[in-house]
């Protein structure tokens, strides 16, 4: 581990693969205890975790049903009826096999009434949630208070929803959003959340596919010191959702809300407090419908590369058991820990954060800019101050955030003790080796810096942290237990032993596979999304290398055309739709590409526009395009570069050739497929890449 607090910003001499940290007392961790538990129960002896063939990971993927059954028992899954069969290991990965047949449980109950493997539960007065906004406004919610708020919301929802209905949230990351989700899933409804920074088009592209019956929505949000009204966008959204029966407005900033303007055509609109008063029985006890393990609980959205975002539906047990495995065993989160993940409700990491409740941890919900000072002072230290004051033990953020701190050489440990901090988790983008070294210099030498990877598709992780293996610069520590991940070449051959890079695949079924894709034709969309390239094997779309010496995972970017600036995934089709809607006469065509070269710390979105005849891409038009994208989608969607191009490369059947251009822009020497109808125009993109 490093104790050097004087490493300069940039760290251009950072060494990939350098050992930076090792746990000082691994025998105290839950991963160590779980390993001993499996060894005792199954009479198996394990070697070091860096040994592919004798590790706990190897046993977990070779004994799928036994492993997940033991995770159920060890992590304390709460169910009214236990399972008869974990999974049929002889079944193919697709169609998705059934998990934990015969069991009955409720997702929300497991989050609201957690218990550890010793049967301990947090006390009624212990703090379950700390909600914080810019300006240091804090709300402390005890376990008893959280349960009471969910009970009241459940009572108001009961009678307005049925099992399987969609309850949506157009909400920021606050306690009322959490309460609404828990109340909805307690009644067997499916929750889908979208952050209010999304524009009307982006929201409707998602919600029109779901037909929600109830919508919880903020009247305004606070960001970077300003309150932004949401009701105008909300009005446009509500008028286009035909199945909406109820709109519940969360008015945290005491806006003047015209409920008539947001009232659905066939329903009612209330402020949250008034909505709670509509319960037929306001004193009804908190209840949890006992449902099948694979009953849907969440719908998350894909990037929408080739059209509207796909609706990925995740089930109760897959989400719950995977998160409990990751939090308790991989991350060592237990009762008394404080977990703070900086996120919005749209991102998969919000769902990962709130599941921290199921392990009895206190979770921190933060809403606002991560660089907005909570009190007078340096905005770069805002999150570090919060870590110090709340006693955060596990802090999750994006690689981009850590990179910004690195660029400014921010040194939190010189200002704060950070004595409670045990781990920092970085996701959403590749964490550069220099940033690994910066974190240990700036935050302290004795913490588990876990670069992690997974995604919306699995609502969890393929590459995870572990207290039993060292942290090596630039590497994700290990593969998640039970996740049989391999690196394959284009022919479907496992190449990890050669230390070559390949496509990330998972060759055995795992419980957090989506239960389905929502909507008509969802089964076929599901198959095409993950099982088209390698039939019967999950293809994730990441380009990776498994390091034979450390068993760490190197992320080398996306192997498809998904855009991922600062880790925010979205598809080019969303950008194209805005151009088509607002600039149909000026812009003949466009190509939207994510560019990340070896020297770049993050991916840039580059938009190439082929102008219509007699039109030019003027600075004024570029500004208008950026403003439209920001308004219709979000600030995160706005391209870094917009450039005019002479021609758009397409395949023989007219499909845009995004991946080839992406590889050119990223500096890769590629062979152009014969399917490119106008391959000659790619030379222009090579010249552009060389000069920009």
Secondary structure, DSSP 4 states (H G I P E B T S, - for coil): ----TTPPTT-TT--TT-EEE--TTGGGSHHHHHHHHHHHHHT-----TT-TTTSHHHHHHHSHHHHHHHHHHHHT---SB--SBS--TTS-SSSPPP-SBT-BB-HHHHHHS---TT-----TTSEEEEEEETTTEEEEEEHHHHHHHHHHHHHHHBTTB-TT-EEEEE--SSHHHHHHHHHHHHTT-EEEEE-TTS-HHHHHHHHTTT--SEEEEESEEEETTEEEE-HHHHHHHHTT-TT--EEEEE-TT-----GGGG--TTSEEEEHHHHHTT-SSTTPPP----B-TT-EEEEEE---TTSSPPEEEEEHHHHHHHHHIIIIIIS---TT-EEEE---TTSHHHHHHHGGGGGT-EEEEEES-TTS-SSSS-GGGHHHHHHHHHT-SEEEEEHHHHHHHHHTT--GGGT---TT--EEEEESSPPPHHHHHHHHHHH-SSSEEEE-EEETTTTEEEEE--TTS-EETT-B-EEPTT--EEEE-TTS-B-GGGT--EEEEE-S--TTS-SEE-STTHHHHHHHHHSSSSTTSEEEEEEEEE-TTT--EEEEEESSS-EEETTEEE-HHHHHHHHHHH-TTTEEEEEEEEE--TT-SSPEEEEEEEEPTT----HHHHHHHHHHHHHHT-GGGS-SEEEE-S---BBTTS-B-HHHHHHHHTT---PPPTTBTTGGGHHHHHHHHHH-
